[in-house]
């Protein structure tokens, strides 16, 4: 059990897909299928056979390749039960559900805000979470189908995971997110250091995903609505955490 392998690959302009593989059982899962060709190429590169596909949400850059991948591999497709408009799901899951992949628990977190159907997949024995377009490295998803309160509650579910958890998100947005984060949390030395590392990694063409939850808790302004320095900077010392989060989200939308 455990000791799964992870293979992250880019597709479209700034998306990441991930393959999860067990050498002991031979099973392989993918997170989302926004680009069927890119996913099938990644499988071929690794020599892995796809057995499972875990879908986070209905946006085209996450499901456009689903039909092609399912037809080609006969994988079992797991996705949202609530608010689902996704074709081809074999198993529909919701908040609190746990299922097995390669002998590991996969816990389902419903994290609406970006979309109403958003699911995140958490593997507690592995210490890995796939946050889709809910939590990004130094950012969070835009609010297309939910309000700030909804997203804040969703982020709180992720913040409750162990800080050592590895966070795979679906986009390479980190450098732009870091630039924005510096405008609301300019005196955070951990953020300053991370920004420098990110600029260097991007200059070298390297991914900044995955990160750890501990890094996000220390530097991601969207998880730091209770931070006194940020509150002071925004002039919101007596606001609720959700109100501070909403203000940061609005500022990012207009950044
Ligand atoms: Zn999306």
Boltz pocket constraint, residues with backbone or C-beta under 6 A from the ligand:
constraints:
  - pocket:
      binder: B
      contacts: [[A, 57], [A, 59], [A, 114], [A, 133]]
      max_distance: 6.0
